[in-house]
């Protein structure tokens, strides 16, 4: 399967950004997270949080929150 994160300009998810997206620190953004290649009758995606770290370690002490609910 493939997971895609698609940023949108509006909260109705009708205008996806094209090209590069410049975002400021703490700027609210609307992002669709889509899972492709799975049977949607048997698979559901639920995200409470999403973060990034500067290294390939999800438990690294330095992280930046990308999605907060």
Phi, psi and omega in degrees: 000165181230135177251129179238141173246121185242114179280142180239151178282339186229161182280359176262000177058045179250342183235089177291147174295149173239147181073207180285148178243119175266122180234147178263157177303132180068015176284131176286134178227155177253121186230127173270132174249119187238134175252123181246148178091017177234161176277109184295346176281343183240356186224131176229138177259126176231120181243126174263323180212162173208133180218165178237149174234158180284353179229168181277065181210108183294344179261007180299142187292331178267123179209158178238124178289128178257320178230125178230129179249000000 
